[in-house]
């Protein structure tokens, strides 16, 4: 059962702080997160779009678990399949909206990415369905479009850095991006205690 509409606790984005927190989190268990990233690429690539959403949710669950419980395991990346339908639909819609946005001279695409940072975590943590989760994520970004756009640009720079590092760096950059989203979510919405307890 979905909970009452979550409160947006932070209006201003803090992109550099979130990226830094994401790096610090990934650095604690870099090999495991690189394995998660590799599994994401293999599994989501097997059935594009359909498996992407659940796998993103799984990676972000693993980040949350490492943040609060102090450990993560290979199987954590598949936890998103427990929320398969809403995560799948959210993943498809995010991909469609993002593709349309980037086709319109790039800039609208960055707005889409900024607006849809949190739907997977809202599905996981607040028990929301895909559309309310996407709407609430949009509302959070709407409070500080400039700050969230800077956050997205920093995430893009991290990924570019990963590609330039002989492409192998993507296996680190990709987790850092999702870890930064988890750090941002904790500030903006805060994880429910029940989610943390279940992760234990």
Number of C-alpha atoms within 10 A of each C-alpha: 7 10 9 9 11 13 11 16 13 17 15 16 22 16 22 15 14 25 24 14 19 24 21 15 23 25 14 14 15 17 13 17 28 21 17 26 22 16 17 23 15 11 15 18 13 12 10 12 19 19 23 25 28 29 29 24 31 27 27 26 27 30 30 26 21 19 19 13 14 13 16 19 13 13 10 19 25 20 19 27 17 13 18 17 17 24 29 24 20 26 23 18 18 21 17 12 16 20 15 15 18 16 12 11 9 13 12 17 18 19 21 22 23 25 24 24 24 25 30 31 26 23 23 23 20 23 17 23 21 20 15 14 25 22 14 21 24 21 15 26 25 17 15 16 17 15 19 24 21 17 25 23 16 17 23 16 14 21 22 15 16 18 15 12 12 9 14 12 17 21 22 25 28 23 28 29 25 25 30 28 25 28 23 24 24 17 17 20 20 18 19 11 10 11 16 15 11 8 17 11
